[in-house]
Amino acid sequence: MSRLRRDGIGPALVVLLLLCGGGAASWFLVAPGLWGAADPNYDITRMVLYYSTLPRLATALLAGASLALSGALFQQVLRNPLADPTTLGVSAGANLALVVVSLFLPELLGASRDLVALTGSAIAAAIVLSLGARRGFSPYSLVLSGLVLSLWCGGLSAILTYLNQRYLASLFIWGAGSLAQQSWVIPLSLLWKLAGLAILCILVIRPLSLLDLGESGSTALGIRLARLRLVVIAAAVTLAALVTSAVGVIGFIGLVAPTVARLSGARRSGQLLFWSPLIGAALLFFADSVLQLVAGELGEFLPTGAVTAIFGSPLLLALLPRLKIRHRIQQSPVWERSRRWRPTTSIFIAGTALVLALIIGIVLGRNIDQGWSIVSGEFSSDILAIRIPKVVAALASGALLAVAGSILQRLTGNEMASPEVLGISAGATFGVAIALFAVAPGLLGQLTFAVIGSVTVLAIIFLGSWRSSFAPERVLLTGIALSAMVDAVVGVLSSSGDPRAALLMRWMSGSTYLIDAPIAAFEFGIAIVLIAIAFLARRWLDILPLGPLPSASLGIPLAGARLALFALAGVMTAAATLTVGPLSFVGLMGPHLAREAGLTRALPQMAGAALIGGGLMVAADFVGRTLVSPYQIPAGLVSALIGAPFLMVMMRRRT
Amino acid sequence: MLVSRRSLLQHAIAAAVVPNPLYAQAAGLRIVSLDYGLASTLLSLGLPPVGISDLADWGRWVVEPAMPRSVVDVGSSFEVNFEILIALKPDIILTTPYLDELLPKLQSVTKVVRLEIFTPDSGPILPAAIKATRRLAAELGRQTEGEEFLARSDAFFNACRQRLAAKAVPPVALVNFMDARHARIYSSPGLFHNALERIGVRNAWTKGSNYWGFETIGIEDLSAITDPDARLIAFDPVPADVFPKLAQSPLWNRLAFARPAHLSVLPPALMFGMVNEAMRFAGLLTDLLDKQA
């Protein structure tokens, strides 16, 4: 008992600290309404206090607690310290369901918002878990498929909204939840739903803590594992769905709160399930009251969900080195693919497909009657002058990303490594954001900042993972945290209505709209040079994955070679991100497909990846330009929408 | 004199769409407009555009005058589809300071006429729109049609004013709901505020606003309107969840506007428009107040 009490001190302190901070911040919000002469008719400050500020703070507490509880349940039952409604795609699934229903079947929404959200999140959970089950619920693959699903749902919601409103005010993948309230209806309904589920959780604490004994131990004690897991997962999914239905997606609270609980001393299941909701409530309360205080008038329109990601992701980054990950991951053997085709055949097929995509992308378009037409006649040269730069830039950036992905996968020995997943693209976008808002340079300056951004991220990954020798989960988490942060920052900037934010949005979504001939030529030149350098380094890339000893004995300067190759991948990513944004997933798909096609050695893999990546990007650009002509969908979003399900199917095939 | 708004406006549109086909053909001007207000003004000058931006949303924000079926959508005004634009072979592209980012690219296609209506120093919008109409008419060699159109609009506003003159007309507050907590409220120097002045209706929201003519407020700020007779006029489209949520909210329910018959929802009318949009608004409002008074 005394041990339990000692373990409780840390979490209690954290809760107290957050509550004090939040309380202090919210005091400034609440105080004006408490004093001053009351107007008997309609006292604005008092009305706003009673029916907007206070319900909002209550909602923050309740939503934070629900999300944290959901995250803690997921983490306990899946034995996965990274699981939470955001990383498993559950919140994003609920949100997509709400968007789809509100656009196509609005009457359903009136009937039951909660039910719609629940359906969406249940489907998302089912997809992610069924993928995870095939790989023995490895935390890594589970979270990866969850994140990919989140991204896909977020991208699809954005496109659907765009098609309906024809302009994309802002793009939030990881959270646009707003806690703004106009009555007590939402907090009160959330309260009793949360109370019901909390009682259920109390009932499962004991059996859940027996799970700590391991599978055979708990079976021996008579626990029906399958049923327990189902109940707990259902409870966690429901919690996340209810919050999403009430206030939208609020990212990372469910990941951060249990992590903080664990780090501050809560170790056993019971303790985690008890402290996580308290910490989550205090955390969101703190975040939201500080947001309201700092942002003032603007705060009403700033989604709290985006801000929690800004709060949460650096915290996660700071905690990473301390996070004890209990599960070793079976690293899938990367270089053992059966050869289906001879490398030359594969390259030939990829090359032919690329040429086909190029021809279609350049020649085919939509005309003024919305019909399809092949470019011809008096304006063909003008139209080609518009179209070719976009196609060329898409080709160059797709190829760059795919080659960068190949390099990263070889260096880290991690087949899921890619510029997008590692957050390097996010770093480049962050660099561009700083460039635009702080210095406003030309294209070359923007590229410089993008390179600085991506190389910084690479350095963080490099240093952070040095000791753990690039343990996939750590690298992956860094990437998640960084992309979430960039997404949130860009989202907040675009909510501010600054015109430069519109430009940044174009980058985020990967629109080729602004590309003209000089930019395309520049991009293409960079691609040629960098890919040639990568090809020259093929010997290093063949030998480095074999391990330090063989490399050293073959006379390769290990540290230098690694550093140079990482830097090369960083510059490639930065150059590509300038055109297609950080979301495209081509850097993951290209190398994968190349390997699937039997290209295992460095040079053929990179060449194949470049052809495939370039082709995918050209195809995505074509679809984005023509699908809803005369309107345009950003190519980066299209390729993410094609790429994400594709990736999940590939993960599913692998056993 | 009682003039039905509908008949008058229909007459105006009929006159606008086929005023003098021979002359239009002779002029043979192929015009693309990247602004709704300029596009509807073109119709009234008897020069229907060959293409406009955001045509797909015309029915959602502008509605009247109806665009002829022959008009082609050139995509969103922020991302004009240049492939379509070039294929339309425009002689003139009409644009506003709002789209200056695209100006160099547009100028490489053909002659661009840039008209300023909503700028920080343009002052009251309706007079600015009338000025811009005259400039546009001059630019296109359609001065006569321009003056005729402005005279028609003058007559229309006068007719509206007369219809309401004999009645006890309440002051009105004009809003577009953004969500259940926020609204844009329209006041001086905005287009609708000028139209209100023109037809002799008081704006219940007396505070001024930005140069576009709107201010974003919280629902609770509506309590600043103390006139017990004031009506709240909201324009479609109202987001689907707004009214159900407002019905549950004390912030709304304790406002004077929550009483029965103090809130009306009008069909869409574009407040970022020109003379036609002011006429549409004046007509809709006059019909409503005429019916209610």
Interface residues (C-beta under 8 A of the other chain):
Chain A: N41 Y42 I44 M47 V48 Y50 Y51 S52 S102 P106 L109 G110 R166 Y167 A180 Q181 Q182 S183 V185 E300 F301 G365 R366 N367 I368 D369 F379 D382 I383 I386 R387 A502 S511 Y513 S629 P630 Y631 Q632
Chain B: G51 D54 A56 D57 V72 D73 V74 G75 S76 F78 E79 N81 F82 E83 I84 I86 A87 L88 K89 D179 A180 R181 H182 G218 I219 E220 D221 S223 A224 A240 D241 P244 K245 L246 Q248 S249 P250 L251 W252 R254 L255
